Amino acid sequence: MPLDLRIDDRLTLKKPHACGANVWRIYRVGADIGLKCEECGHAVMLPRSKLERRIRLIRRGEETIKPRL
């Protein structure tokens, strides 16, 4: 079952971006997920299946969710 990902969720991923940050904001949700780096603003699109394996934490407002692996 796919994770409940929403626009403006902040994701902490396992590996950092080239700029050194590992926090991304979701700007598009669908079969592909649009992410924007919080540090440098670089935007990428990743297939949901690949992204779900790379997530460590999901921050939604004040709530922090640790997805099951």
Contacts in CASP RR format, 6 or more apart in sequence:
PFRMAT RR
TARGET T0000
AUTHOR 0000-0000-0000
METHOD contacts of the structure
MODEL  1
MPLDLRIDDRLTLKKPHACGANVWRIYRVGADIGLKCEECGHAVMLPRSK
LERRIRLIRRGEETIKPRL
2 48 0 8 1.000
2 52 0 8 1.000
3 52 0 8 1.000
3 55 0 8 1.000
3 58 0 8 1.000
3 67 0 8 1.000
5 11 0 8 1.000
5 26 0 8 1.000
5 29 0 8 1.000
5 33 0 8 1.000
5 48 0 8 1.000
5 58 0 8 1.000
6 26 0 8 1.000
6 29 0 8 1.000
6 60 0 8 1.000
7 26 0 8 1.000
7 27 0 8 1.000
7 28 0 8 1.000
7 29 0 8 1.000
8 25 0 8 1.000
8 26 0 8 1.000
8 27 0 8 1.000
9 25 0 8 1.000
9 26 0 8 1.000
9 58 0 8 1.000
9 59 0 8 1.000
9 60 0 8 1.000
10 23 0 8 1.000
10 24 0 8 1.000
10 25 0 8 1.000
10 26 0 8 1.000
10 38 0 8 1.000
10 58 0 8 1.000
10 59 0 8 1.000
10 60 0 8 1.000
11 23 0 8 1.000
11 24 0 8 1.000
11 25 0 8 1.000
11 26 0 8 1.000
11 35 0 8 1.000
11 51 0 8 1.000
11 55 0 8 1.000
11 57 0 8 1.000
11 58 0 8 1.000
11 59 0 8 1.000
12 22 0 8 1.000
12 23 0 8 1.000
12 55 0 8 1.000
12 56 0 8 1.000
12 57 0 8 1.000
12 58 0 8 1.000
12 59 0 8 1.000
13 22 0 8 1.000
13 23 0 8 1.000
13 24 0 8 1.000
13 54 0 8 1.000
13 55 0 8 1.000
13 56 0 8 1.000
14 22 0 8 1.000
14 54 0 8 1.000
14 55 0 8 1.000
14 56 0 8 1.000
15 22 0 8 1.000
15 54 0 8 1.000
16 22 0 8 1.000
17 24 0 8 1.000
17 37 0 8 1.000
17 39 0 8 1.000
17 40 0 8 1.000
17 42 0 8 1.000
19 37 0 8 1.000
19 39 0 8 1.000
19 40 0 8 1.000
19 42 0 8 1.000
20 39 0 8 1.000
21 37 0 8 1.000
21 38 0 8 1.000
21 39 0 8 1.000
21 40 0 8 1.000
23 37 0 8 1.000
23 38 0 8 1.000
23 39 0 8 1.000
24 35 0 8 1.000
24 36 0 8 1.000
24 37 0 8 1.000
24 38 0 8 1.000
25 35 0 8 1.000
25 36 0 8 1.000
25 38 0 8 1.000
26 33 0 8 1.000
26 34 0 8 1.000
26 35 0 8 1.000
27 34 0 8 1.000
27 35 0 8 1.000
27 36 0 8 1.000
27 43 0 8 1.000
28 34 0 8 1.000
28 45 0 8 1.000
30 48 0 8 1.000
31 47 0 8 1.000
31 48 0 8 1.000
32 45 0 8 1.000
32 46 0 8 1.000
32 47 0 8 1.000
32 48 0 8 1.000
33 45 0 8 1.000
33 46 0 8 1.000
33 47 0 8 1.000
33 48 0 8 1.000
33 51 0 8 1.000
34 43 0 8 1.000
34 44 0 8 1.000
34 45 0 8 1.000
34 46 0 8 1.000
35 43 0 8 1.000
35 44 0 8 1.000
35 45 0 8 1.000
35 46 0 8 1.000
35 51 0 8 1.000
36 42 0 8 1.000
36 43 0 8 1.000
37 43 0 8 1.000
46 54 0 8 1.000
52 67 0 8 1.000
55 67 0 8 1.000
56 66 0 8 1.000
57 64 0 8 1.000
57 65 0 8 1.000
57 66 0 8 1.000
58 64 0 8 1.000
58 65 0 8 1.000
58 66 0 8 1.000
58 67 0 8 1.000
59 65 0 8 1.000
END
